[in-house]
Amino acid sequence: MSQERFPDAPKRSCEKSTSVEAKLATNPCKTPIQQLHEFGTKTGNPPVYTLIKAEGEVHNPSFTFRLVIGDIVSSGEGPSKKAAKQKAAESALNILQGSTGKCLPVKNTVRDVPKQPLNQMKENPVGSLQELSVQKGWRLPEYTVAQESGPPHEREFTITCRVETFVETGSGTSKKVAKRVAADKLLTKLKAIPVDNMNISLNKVIGNNLSCTWDSMRNSSGEKICMLKRSPLSIPYTDYVKMLNDLAKEQDFRLTYLDIDELSVNGQYQCLAELSTNPITVCHGTGVTCGNAHNDAAHNALQYLKIMSLRK
């Protein structure tokens, strides 16, 4: 008799298999989300869903979710969050199974250490970045929550990680995950920079940092800083980028805008404005365009500088 008449036989065989086909052998009546959850449980890679866009009218909304499971990244769009998650899960399943329906080896689709949680797959980037800072004689990494968004049950955090003059950002469904992502990105950047170039960059900016402190701005009689102290900073359509740039020239600090690759939870562009004051100032901004995000970050930086320059 054929094996088809003995369903228990292939089931026992699949339990011993390490293929994606075996781990995806679930009840076909189950939804893609349920199938992917079972697969993630078996491989130690629980799927992580992140809301990356919510737009449209109240009567016709549109949601987009990003799904990460092991090395697989997919996205899905739908008129409800549940539908968007289903689409993302279905797309991930198609990737795992292969476009031709032929199953791929597990080592090509999930990490080689399946028993570890998703956010612990790599070496601890937070600890590695701290060790690197100590070895180089730098100040320890500084982490700042730049943004918190989303409903209470689906929060998204954006955290900045700074080591001396180098800054990166990370986003995640918890502060811990966002911190690890930011540290990992900065660690990768630092390892890719030639030592000579890194030293030149550090020396150049650290020199500027020492010239602009809160005390120097409080005691400054410069035209721009005095104007800032009197400004309500609430006038619409003001070019805050130019205003901040003029202040940077007067107070002798360097201004850098860092665009964030990920859109905010409501689909807006994001950026950071980094000021080489002493201590360094980093402010977050969002907008419907990249330029609007820069202007918002500049506005937030000006508000912060105003508060600090007036504080006694």
C-alpha positions as YAML, in Angstrom:
chain: A
units: angstrom
residues:
- id: 1
  name: MET
  ca: [0.00, 0.00, 0.00]
- id: 2
  name: SER
  ca: [1.09, 3.57, -0.61]
- id: 3
  name: GLN
  ca: [2.17, 5.88, 2.15]
- id: 4
  name: GLU
  ca: [-0.82, 8.12, 1.48]
- id: 5
  name: ARG
  ca: [-3.03, 5.63, 3.33]
- id: 6
  name: PHE
  ca: [-0.83, 5.88, 6.41]
- id: 7
  name: PRO
  ca: [-0.75, 9.58, 7.36]
- id: 8
  name: ASP
  ca: [1.20, 8.86, 10.55]
- id: 9
  name: ALA
  ca: [4.24, 7.64, 8.61]
- id: 10
  name: PRO
  ca: [5.11, 10.89, 6.81]
- id: 11
  name: LYS
  ca: [4.29, 12.81, 9.96]
- id: 12
  name: ARG
  ca: [6.95, 10.95, 11.95]
- id: 13
  name: SER
  ca: [9.40, 11.45, 9.10]
- id: 14
  name: CYS
  ca: [8.75, 15.21, 8.98]
- id: 15
  name: GLU
  ca: [9.41, 15.60, 12.68]
- id: 16
  name: LYS
  ca: [12.96, 14.41, 12.14]
- id: 17
  name: SER
  ca: [13.50, 16.54, 9.03]
- id: 18
  name: THR
  ca: [15.29, 19.88, 9.13]
- id: 19
  name: SER
  ca: [13.73, 21.20, 5.92]
- id: 20
  name: VAL
  ca: [11.42, 24.18, 5.68]
- id: 21
  name: GLU
  ca: [8.87, 21.82, 4.10]
- id: 22
  name: ALA
  ca: [8.67, 19.79, 7.31]
- id: 23
  name: LYS
  ca: [8.34, 22.83, 9.53]
- id: 24
  name: LEU
  ca: [5.66, 24.32, 7.27]
- id: 25
  name: ALA
  ca: [3.65, 21.08, 7.25]
- id: 26
  name: THR
  ca: [0.64, 22.54, 9.09]
- id: 27
  name: ASN
  ca: [-3.10, 22.34, 8.71]
- id: 28
  name: PRO
  ca: [-3.96, 23.98, 5.35]
- id: 29
  name: CYS
  ca: [-7.16, 25.31, 6.91]
- id: 30
  name: LYS
  ca: [-5.13, 27.58, 9.15]
- id: 31
  name: THR
  ca: [-4.51, 31.21, 8.19]
- id: 32
  name: PRO
  ca: [-1.07, 32.36, 6.94]
- id: 33
  name: ILE
  ca: [-0.52, 34.09, 10.30]
- id: 34
  name: GLN
  ca: [-1.19, 30.87, 12.19]
- id: 35
  name: GLN
  ca: [1.00, 28.81, 9.84]
- id: 36
  name: LEU
  ca: [3.86, 31.29, 10.09]
- id: 37
  name: HIS
  ca: [3.52, 31.42, 13.88]
- id: 38
  name: GLU
  ca: [3.86, 27.64, 14.07]
- id: 39
  name: PHE
  ca: [6.88, 27.74, 11.78]
- id: 40
  name: GLY
  ca: [8.47, 30.46, 13.92]
- id: 41
  name: THR
  ca: [7.83, 28.46, 17.09]
- id: 42
  name: LYS
  ca: [9.52, 25.37, 15.61]
- id: 43
  name: THR
  ca: [12.58, 27.31, 14.42]
- id: 44
  name: GLY
  ca: [12.90, 29.66, 17.40]
- id: 45
  name: ASN
  ca: [12.21, 32.70, 15.17]
- id: 46
  name: PRO
  ca: [8.84, 34.21, 16.17]
- id: 47
  name: PRO
  ca: [7.51, 36.54, 13.45]
- id: 48
  name: VAL
  ca: [7.62, 40.25, 14.28]
- id: 49
  name: TYR
  ca: [5.00, 42.54, 12.71]
- id: 50
  name: THR
  ca: [5.57, 46.32, 12.54]
- id: 51
  name: LEU
  ca: [3.00, 48.85, 11.35]
- id: 52
  name: ILE
  ca: [4.88, 51.11, 8.90]
- id: 53
  name: LYS
  ca: [2.02, 53.03, 7.31]
- id: 54
  name: ALA
  ca: [-1.59, 53.96, 8.12]
- id: 55
  name: GLU
  ca: [-3.33, 56.23, 5.66]
- id: 56
  name: GLY
  ca: [-6.55, 56.85, 3.74]
- id: 57
  name: GLU
  ca: [-9.96, 58.15, 4.74]
- id: 58
  name: VAL
  ca: [-11.86, 56.91, 7.80]
- id: 59
  name: HIS
  ca: [-14.26, 54.95, 5.58]
- id: 60
  name: ASN
  ca: [-11.48, 53.61, 3.37]
- id: 61
  name: PRO
  ca: [-8.29, 53.12, 5.43]
- id: 62
  name: SER
  ca: [-5.14, 51.42, 4.24]
- id: 63
  name: PHE
  ca: [-2.55, 49.75, 6.47]
- id: 64
  name: THR
  ca: [0.91, 48.42, 5.64]
- id: 65
  name: PHE
  ca: [2.80, 46.00, 7.88]
- id: 66
  name: ARG
  ca: [6.42, 44.86, 7.71]
- id: 67
  name: LEU
  ca: [7.12, 41.30, 8.80]
- id: 68
  name: VAL
  ca: [10.49, 39.96, 9.89]
- id: 69
  name: ILE
  ca: [11.11, 36.29, 10.62]
- id: 70
  name: GLY
  ca: [14.73, 35.18, 10.72]
- id: 71
  name: ASP
  ca: [16.37, 36.52, 7.55]
- id: 72
  name: ILE
  ca: [13.04, 36.87, 5.74]
- id: 73
  name: VAL
  ca: [11.49, 40.33, 5.37]
- id: 74
  name: SER
  ca: [8.12, 40.88, 3.71]
- id: 75
  name: SER
  ca: [5.30, 43.40, 3.72]
- id: 76
  name: GLY
  ca: [1.54, 43.39, 3.27]
- id: 77
  name: GLU
  ca: [-1.15, 45.98, 2.65]
- id: 78
  name: GLY
  ca: [-4.87, 45.81, 3.40]
- id: 79
  name: PRO
  ca: [-7.99, 47.72, 4.47]
- id: 80
  name: SER
  ca: [-7.50, 46.54, 8.07]
- id: 81
  name: LYS
  ca: [-4.53, 45.72, 10.25]
- id: 82
  name: LYS
  ca: [-5.52, 42.07, 10.34]
- id: 83
  name: ALA
  ca: [-5.77, 41.88, 6.54]
- id: 84
  name: ALA
  ca: [-2.39, 43.61, 6.12]
- id: 85
  name: LYS
  ca: [-0.77, 41.16, 8.54]
- id: 86
  name: GLN
  ca: [-2.32, 38.23, 6.65]
- id: 87
  name: LYS
  ca: [-0.87, 39.54, 3.38]
- id: 88
  name: ALA
  ca: [2.57, 39.99, 4.96]
- id: 89
  name: ALA
  ca: [2.44, 36.47, 6.41]
- id: 90
  name: GLU
  ca: [1.31, 35.01, 3.08]
- id: 91
  name: SER
  ca: [4.19, 36.76, 1.31]
- id: 92
  name: ALA
  ca: [6.69, 35.41, 3.85]
- id: 93
  name: LEU
  ca: [5.33, 31.88, 3.40]
- id: 94
  name: ASN
  ca: [5.73, 32.19, -0.37]
- id: 95
  name: ILE
  ca: [9.35, 33.27, 0.11]
- id: 96
  name: LEU
  ca: [10.02, 30.37, 2.47]
- id: 97
  name: GLN
  ca: [8.48, 27.84, 0.09]
- id: 98
  name: GLY
  ca: [10.13, 29.34, -3.00]
- id: 99
  name: SER
  ca: [8.39, 30.84, -5.99]
- id: 100
  name: THR
  ca: [8.33, 27.44, -7.76]
- id: 101
  name: GLY
  ca: [6.88, 25.63, -4.76]
- id: 102
  name: LYS
  ca: [10.15, 23.81, -4.10]
- id: 103
  name: CYS
  ca: [11.15, 24.01, -0.46]
- id: 104
  name: LEU
  ca: [14.45, 25.58, 0.51]
- id: 105
  name: PRO
  ca: [16.91, 24.33, 3.13]
- id: 106
  name: VAL
  ca: [16.43, 25.86, 6.56]
- id: 107
  name: LYS
  ca: [19.95, 27.30, 6.59]
- id: 108
  name: ASN
  ca: [19.06, 29.53, 3.62]
- id: 109
  name: THR
  ca: [15.91, 30.98, 5.14]
- id: 110
  name: VAL
  ca: [16.46, 31.12, 8.90]
- id: 111
  name: ARG
  ca: [19.48, 31.77, 11.01]
- id: 112
  name: ASP
  ca: [21.82, 28.96, 12.00]
- id: 113
  name: VAL
  ca: [21.00, 29.37, 15.71]
- id: 114
  name: PRO
  ca: [17.23, 28.82, 15.74]
- id: 115
  name: LYS
  ca: [16.91, 28.47, 19.50]
- id: 116
  name: GLN
  ca: [17.81, 32.13, 20.05]
- id: 117
  name: PRO
  ca: [15.11, 34.82, 20.03]
- id: 118
  name: LEU
  ca: [14.96, 37.09, 16.99]
- id: 119
  name: ASN
  ca: [16.47, 40.08, 18.80]
- id: 120
  name: GLN
  ca: [19.43, 38.03, 20.07]
- id: 121
  name: MET
  ca: [20.57, 36.46, 16.80]
- id: 122
  name: LYS
  ca: [23.77, 38.49, 16.55]
- id: 123
  name: GLU
  ca: [26.34, 39.14, 19.19]
- id: 124
  name: ASN
  ca: [25.18, 41.76, 21.65]
- id: 125
  name: PRO
  ca: [25.76, 44.99, 19.67]
- id: 126
  name: VAL
  ca: [25.20, 47.18, 22.74]
- id: 127
  name: GLY
  ca: [27.98, 45.45, 24.66]
- id: 128
  name: SER
  ca: [30.26, 45.27, 21.61]
- id: 129
  name: LEU
  ca: [29.87, 49.00, 20.96]
- id: 130
  name: GLN
  ca: [30.70, 49.79, 24.59]
- id: 131
  name: GLU
  ca: [33.81, 47.59, 24.45]
- id: 132
  name: LEU
  ca: [34.95, 49.32, 21.24]
- id: 133
  name: SER
  ca: [34.48, 52.74, 22.86]
- id: 134
  name: VAL
  ca: [36.57, 51.72, 25.87]
- id: 135
  name: GLN
  ca: [39.33, 50.33, 23.60]
- id: 136
  name: LYS
  ca: [39.47, 53.57, 21.59]
- id: 137
  name: GLY
  ca: [39.33, 55.81, 24.67]
- id: 138
  name: TRP
  ca: [36.03, 57.40, 23.59]
- id: 139
  name: ARG
  ca: [33.13, 58.44, 25.75]
- id: 140
  name: LEU
  ca: [30.64, 55.65, 26.33]
- id: 141
  name: PRO
  ca: [27.70, 55.38, 23.88]
- id: 142
  name: GLU
  ca: [24.72, 57.62, 24.63]
- id: 143
  name: TYR
  ca: [21.17, 56.51, 23.81]
- id: 144
  name: THR
  ca: [18.23, 58.89, 23.45]
- id: 145
  name: VAL
  ca: [14.58, 58.14, 22.72]
- id: 146
  name: ALA
  ca: [13.88, 60.30, 19.66]
- id: 147
  name: GLN
  ca: [10.27, 59.27, 19.10]
- id: 148
  name: GLU
  ca: [7.45, 57.13, 20.47]
- id: 149
  name: SER
  ca: [4.48, 56.52, 18.21]
- id: 150
  name: GLY
  ca: [1.60, 54.17, 17.55]
- id: 151
  name: PRO
  ca: [-1.29, 52.97, 19.75]
- id: 152
  name: PRO
  ca: [-0.56, 51.48, 23.19]
- id: 153
  name: HIS
  ca: [-0.75, 47.89, 21.92]
- id: 154
  name: GLU
  ca: [1.48, 48.59, 18.90]
- id: 155
  name: ARG
  ca: [4.08, 51.09, 20.07]
- id: 156
  name: GLU
  ca: [7.05, 51.92, 17.89]
- id: 157
  name: PHE
  ca: [10.19, 53.48, 19.33]
- id: 158
  name: THR
  ca: [13.02, 55.32, 17.59]
- id: 159
  name: ILE
  ca: [16.27, 55.60, 19.56]
- id: 160
  name: THR
  ca: [19.46, 57.45, 18.63]
- id: 161
  name: CYS
  ca: [22.85, 56.04, 19.52]
- id: 162
  name: ARG
  ca: [25.81, 58.43, 19.62]
- id: 163
  name: VAL
  ca: [29.51, 57.77, 20.11]
- id: 164
  name: GLU
  ca: [31.55, 60.98, 19.97]
- id: 165
  name: THR
  ca: [30.51, 62.55, 16.63]
- id: 166
  name: PHE
  ca: [28.91, 59.47, 15.08]
- id: 167
  name: VAL
  ca: [25.15, 58.94, 15.28]
- id: 168
  name: GLU
  ca: [22.76, 56.23, 14.09]
- id: 169
  name: THR
  ca: [19.10, 55.49, 14.77]
- id: 170
  name: GLY
  ca: [17.13, 52.31, 15.33]
- id: 171
  name: SER
  ca: [13.41, 51.53, 15.43]
- id: 172
  name: GLY
  ca: [11.55, 48.67, 17.06]
- id: 173
  name: THR
  ca: [8.48, 47.57, 18.95]
- id: 174
  name: SER
  ca: [10.31, 48.08, 22.27]
- id: 175
  name: LYS
  ca: [13.04, 50.40, 23.52]
- id: 176
  name: LYS
  ca: [15.34, 47.43, 23.99]
- id: 177
  name: VAL
  ca: [14.98, 46.30, 20.38]
- id: 178
  name: ALA
  ca: [15.35, 49.86, 19.03]
- id: 179
  name: LYS
  ca: [18.49, 50.34, 21.15]
- id: 180
  name: ARG
  ca: [20.04, 47.13, 19.80]
- id: 181
  name: VAL
  ca: [19.25, 48.09, 16.21]
- id: 182
  name: ALA
  ca: [20.80, 51.55, 16.65]
- id: 183
  name: ALA
  ca: [23.92, 50.10, 18.30]
- id: 184
  name: ASP
  ca: [24.28, 47.47, 15.58]
- id: 185
  name: LYS
  ca: [24.03, 50.09, 12.79]
- id: 186
  name: LEU
  ca: [26.57, 52.37, 14.47]
- id: 187
  name: LEU
  ca: [28.91, 49.46, 15.15]
- id: 188
  name: THR
  ca: [28.77, 48.51, 11.47]
- id: 189
  name: LYS
  ca: [29.46, 52.10, 10.43]
- id: 190
  name: LEU
  ca: [32.44, 52.48, 12.77]
- id: 191
  name: LYS
  ca: [34.02, 49.23, 11.60]
- id: 192
  name: ALA
  ca: [33.76, 50.39, 7.98]
- id: 193
  name: ILE
  ca: [35.55, 53.75, 8.55]
- id: 194
  name: PRO
  ca: [39.33, 53.80, 8.02]
- id: 195
  name: VAL
  ca: [41.19, 54.63, 11.25]
- id: 196
  name: ASP
  ca: [42.87, 57.74, 9.79]
- id: 197
  name: ASN
  ca: [39.60, 59.20, 8.54]
- id: 198
  name: MET
  ca: [37.92, 58.49, 11.86]
- id: 199
  name: ASN
  ca: [40.63, 60.32, 13.82]
- id: 200
  name: ILE
  ca: [40.43, 63.35, 11.51]
- id: 201
  name: SER
  ca: [36.65, 63.51, 11.89]
- id: 202
  name: LEU
  ca: [36.82, 63.18, 15.66]
- id: 203
  name: ASN
  ca: [39.50, 65.83, 16.07]
- id: 204
  name: LYS
  ca: [37.72, 68.30, 13.82]
- id: 205
  name: VAL
  ca: [34.34, 68.14, 15.51]
- id: 206
  name: ILE
  ca: [35.52, 67.76, 19.10]
- id: 207
  name: GLY
  ca: [37.42, 71.00, 18.63]
- id: 208
  name: ASN
  ca: [34.18, 72.73, 17.66]
- id: 209
  name: ASN
  ca: [32.29, 71.21, 20.59]
- id: 210
  name: LEU
  ca: [34.46, 72.97, 23.14]
- id: 211
  name: SER
  ca: [33.75, 76.43, 21.70]
- id: 212
  name: CYS
  ca: [29.96, 76.40, 22.12]
- id: 213
  name: THR
  ca: [28.58, 75.61, 25.57]
- id: 214
  name: TRP
  ca: [25.35, 76.52, 27.35]
- id: 215
  name: ASP
  ca: [27.25, 79.14, 29.37]
- id: 216
  name: SER
  ca: [28.72, 80.72, 26.23]
- id: 217
  name: MET
  ca: [25.23, 81.03, 24.69]
- id: 218
  name: ARG
  ca: [23.74, 82.41, 27.90]
- id: 219
  name: ASN
  ca: [26.42, 85.11, 28.03]
- id: 220
  name: SER
  ca: [26.56, 85.79, 24.29]
- id: 221
  name: SER
  ca: [25.41, 89.17, 22.97]
- id: 222
  name: GLY
  ca: [25.20, 87.89, 19.38]
- id: 223
  name: GLU
  ca: [22.32, 89.10, 17.23]
- id: 224
  name: LYS
  ca: [21.01, 85.62, 16.37]
- id: 225
  name: ILE
  ca: [21.07, 84.19, 19.90]
- id: 226
  name: CYS
  ca: [19.37, 87.32, 21.27]
- id: 227
  name: MET
  ca: [16.72, 87.04, 18.55]
- id: 228
  name: LEU
  ca: [16.20, 83.39, 19.46]
- id: 229
  name: LYS
  ca: [15.66, 84.26, 23.12]
- id: 230
  name: ARG
  ca: [12.90, 86.72, 22.12]
- id: 231
  name: SER
  ca: [11.31, 84.58, 19.38]
- id: 232
  name: PRO
  ca: [8.06, 82.69, 20.15]
- id: 233
  name: LEU
  ca: [9.08, 80.01, 17.60]
- id: 234
  name: SER
  ca: [5.41, 79.50, 16.71]
- id: 235
  name: ILE
  ca: [5.14, 81.39, 13.42]
- id: 236
  name: PRO
  ca: [3.89, 79.02, 10.67]
- id: 237
  name: TYR
  ca: [5.90, 78.47, 7.48]
- id: 238
  name: THR
  ca: [9.06, 79.93, 9.01]
- id: 239
  name: ASP
  ca: [12.36, 78.77, 7.52]
- id: 240
  name: TYR
  ca: [13.75, 77.29, 10.71]
- id: 241
  name: VAL
  ca: [16.54, 75.55, 8.79]
- id: 242
  name: LYS
  ca: [17.98, 78.93, 7.77]
- id: 243
  name: MET
  ca: [17.42, 80.34, 11.24]
- id: 244
  name: LEU
  ca: [19.33, 77.46, 12.83]
- id: 245
  name: ASN
  ca: [22.07, 77.64, 10.20]
- id: 246
  name: ASP
  ca: [22.60, 81.36, 10.90]
- id: 247
  name: LEU
  ca: [22.74, 80.67, 14.63]
- id: 248
  name: ALA
  ca: [25.29, 77.87, 14.08]
- id: 249
  name: LYS
  ca: [27.60, 80.26, 12.21]
- id: 250
  name: GLU
  ca: [27.31, 82.90, 14.92]
- id: 251
  name: GLN
  ca: [27.79, 80.54, 17.88]
- id: 252
  name: ASP
  ca: [30.47, 78.41, 16.16]
- id: 253
  name: PHE
  ca: [28.89, 74.96, 16.17]
- id: 254
  name: ARG
  ca: [28.48, 72.53, 13.30]
- id: 255
  name: LEU
  ca: [25.03, 71.48, 12.08]
- id: 256
  name: THR
  ca: [24.34, 68.12, 10.41]
- id: 257
  name: TYR
  ca: [21.07, 66.60, 9.23]
- id: 258
  name: LEU
  ca: [20.80, 62.80, 9.27]
- id: 259
  name: ASP
  ca: [17.94, 61.31, 7.26]
- id: 260
  name: ILE
  ca: [16.32, 58.18, 8.73]
- id: 261
  name: ASP
  ca: [15.58, 55.44, 6.21]
- id: 262
  name: GLU
  ca: [12.39, 54.23, 7.93]
- id: 263
  name: LEU
  ca: [9.18, 56.23, 7.65]
- id: 264
  name: SER
  ca: [7.33, 57.09, 10.84]
- id: 265
  name: VAL
  ca: [4.31, 55.06, 11.92]
- id: 266
  name: ASN
  ca: [2.02, 57.50, 10.07]
- id: 267
  name: GLY
  ca: [4.09, 57.39, 6.89]
- id: 268
  name: GLN
  ca: [6.10, 60.61, 7.31]
- id: 269
  name: TYR
  ca: [9.78, 61.23, 6.58]
- id: 270
  name: GLN
  ca: [12.12, 61.39, 9.57]
- id: 271
  name: CYS
  ca: [15.48, 63.02, 10.25]
- id: 272
  name: LEU
  ca: [17.79, 64.10, 13.05]
- id: 273
  name: ALA
  ca: [19.45, 67.47, 13.48]
- id: 274
  name: GLU
  ca: [22.83, 67.06, 15.19]
- id: 275
  name: LEU
  ca: [24.50, 70.13, 16.70]
- id: 276
  name: SER
  ca: [28.14, 69.94, 17.77]
- id: 277
  name: THR
  ca: [27.51, 71.95, 20.93]
- id: 278
  name: ASN
  ca: [29.05, 70.92, 24.24]
- id: 279
  name: PRO
  ca: [27.32, 68.64, 25.06]
- id: 280
  name: ILE
  ca: [26.18, 67.56, 21.60]
- id: 281
  name: THR
  ca: [22.50, 68.18, 20.83]
- id: 282
  name: VAL
  ca: [20.39, 65.78, 18.75]
- id: 283
  name: CYS
  ca: [16.77, 66.60, 17.85]
- id: 284
  name: HIS
  ca: [14.20, 64.60, 15.87]
- id: 285
  name: GLY
  ca: [11.91, 65.89, 13.13]
- id: 286
  name: THR
  ca: [9.13, 64.55, 10.88]
- id: 287
  name: GLY
  ca: [7.32, 65.85, 7.81]
- id: 288
  name: VAL
  ca: [5.42, 64.97, 4.65]
- id: 289
  name: THR
  ca: [8.63, 65.63, 2.70]
- id: 290
  name: CYS
  ca: [12.30, 65.32, 3.54]
- id: 291
  name: GLY
  ca: [12.57, 69.12, 3.59]
- id: 292
  name: ASN
  ca: [9.65, 69.43, 5.99]
- id: 293
  name: ALA
  ca: [11.33, 66.88, 8.28]
- id: 294
  name: HIS
  ca: [14.53, 68.97, 8.29]
- id: 295
  name: ASN
  ca: [12.53, 72.11, 9.10]
- id: 296
  name: ASP
  ca: [10.73, 70.34, 11.96]
- id: 297
  name: ALA
  ca: [14.02, 69.04, 13.38]
- id: 298
  name: ALA
  ca: [15.52, 72.53, 13.13]
- id: 299
  name: HIS
  ca: [12.47, 73.96, 14.92]
- id: 300
  name: ASN
  ca: [12.80, 71.43, 17.74]
- id: 301
  name: ALA
  ca: [16.54, 72.16, 18.02]
- id: 302
  name: LEU
  ca: [15.89, 75.90, 18.24]
- id: 303
  name: GLN
  ca: [13.31, 75.35, 20.98]
- id: 304
  name: TYR
  ca: [15.82, 73.30, 22.95]
- id: 305
  name: LEU
  ca: [18.61, 75.86, 22.49]
- id: 306
  name: LYS
  ca: [16.27, 78.62, 23.56]
- id: 307
  name: ILE
  ca: [15.38, 76.79, 26.77]
- id: 308
  name: MET
  ca: [19.01, 76.01, 27.60]
- id: 309
  name: SER
  ca: [20.29, 79.50, 26.80]
- id: 310
  name: LEU
  ca: [17.67, 81.09, 29.08]
- id: 311
  name: ARG
  ca: [18.12, 78.65, 31.96]
- id: 312
  name: LYS
  ca: [20.16, 80.05, 34.85]
...
